[in-house]
Amino acid sequence: MKKFMVVLALCMFLAANVPAMAKEWTTVRIGVEGAYPPFSYVQPDGELAGFDIDIAKALVEAMGAEVVLVAQDWDGMIPALMAKKYDAIIASMSITEERLKKVNFSKKYYRTPAKFIAKKGSVPTFSKEALKGKTVGVQRATIHDQYLTDVYGKDVEIKRYGSQDEAYLDLVAGRVDMLLADSVALSDGFLKKEEGKDYEFVGPDLNDRKWFGDGAGIAIRKQDKDLEELFNKAIETIRANGVYKTIQDKYFDFDVYGD
């Protein structure tokens, strides 16, 4: 019996001190939104498309793995990651201190400023006083929502939406006076379309790191540090081999990677 206990104790010691085998990432499941053009949207044939979608495919291909895209509403993005519905999030999610308490991020894969839009001529001079009493739409639980709440929450009525498309519909219908969102999403997803012809950007570029973080990164569970490193290497790879620029030029006529 004593001999058995010694052997058992030795086995337990070895098990506790031998490093766990790193996971082989032959397949990587990516959580995407599908409702944030031009970064992510659903085509008429039901297929997902957009900058985020193409970047996700390119990054996983650079890892030598297979990609599986999993559509998820924005509000549930991080909870679904923690519940292991997928392995990472590529959905224009900004790297912020608040989110870093829950998940890790890769280095950024793009960075663009936020902006307000309103009907042409409705905000001739931009100031906090000029916005007082207006109704401003924003996508719920985003960095834009947090900024709007912190900076203008006492001056404007905030209307929150589950998706950016819902916000566009209410702006055109006159149920909100302004919207706040990523400038590229507003430009390509609304202003350049027929329904956006009567609207314009108002106010300055908004990029204060306190609210807008260090750009959009790939969210990963804290324990999956090996996957985080794989994504960082993959970002470097597609930036160096021209794949990133090819994808960028498909959607934008400027450097979306940012400073």
Summary of the structure (lengths in Angstrom):
residues: 259
radius of gyration: 21.9
end to end distance: 66.9
largest distance: 88.2
contacts: 805
relative contact order: 0.18
helix: 41%
strand: 24%
